[in-house]
Amino acid sequence: MAKRASLAVLAALAAFGAFPAKAEMVGKYTLVSALPRPGATKIFDNNRGTVWDVIYPPGMATGMHRHPVDFVGVELVETLLKVTTPDGKERINPIHRGQIYMLPKGLTHIEENVIGKPQRNSILIELKDAGPHDYANTGKDASGFTADGAKKITDNNRVTLWDWTTGPTKTFYQTHDMYLVPMDAGTLTVAGDEPSKALPVANGQVIFLPGGHARSLQAPGVRIAVVELK
């Protein structure tokens, strides 16, 4: 009877997850969560993405982590970053303020802000697949984001990324949902087929603009990373 009771208890514990799951290893490294993690604050979440404001205190490594989804990064500080790959190789990467990039699901690494350098601060947008991906242009304006002083950085099957440094947009039809990440303090004016809004913005703030609208945007003196979602 005692043996049966012990087996029943073990079965119940297993069913309710009382035993800790075995840690996943990559080479000699134990995998930890990519996000959330210490230093990462969730600042926005909707059906198109989860947005994190992430700091990297110098000398504090993230631990080996694997990103579970494609993600976009925007760098807010000029610094140096040590990256360790699963094979144990290390490299030092310069991080430039204003860098905007997309990295793929499955990327696995350790990140550590180099001691003695400014604390890295990044906006990371984990991309989701839900929601409309394309809004048909129902008006006479050109389709898609366009602006004087906007440089296209990346264009792939998930996103188009722009570094918008100066100059207003012409009126355009927003065929895709967009995130805007300002890197300077100032005012962003959003006009078009909805009432005009003047939004105060700051470095690292995140603004989501749903597609399906005619838009014109102005942000004098403000550098903005633009993420068009596909």
Buried (B, 14 or more C-beta within 10 A) or exposed (E): EEEEEEEEEEEEEEEEEEEEEEEEEBEEBEBBEBBEEEBBEEEBEBEBBBBBBBBBEBEBBBBBBBBEBBBBBBBBBBBBBBBBBBEEEEEEEEBEBBBBBBEEEEBBBBBBBBEEBBEBBBBBBBBBEEEEBEBEBEEEBEBBBBBEEBEEBBEEEBBBBBBBBEEBBEBBBBBBBBBBBBBEEBBBBBBBBEEEEEBEBEBBBBBBBBBBBBBBBBBEEBBBBBBBBB
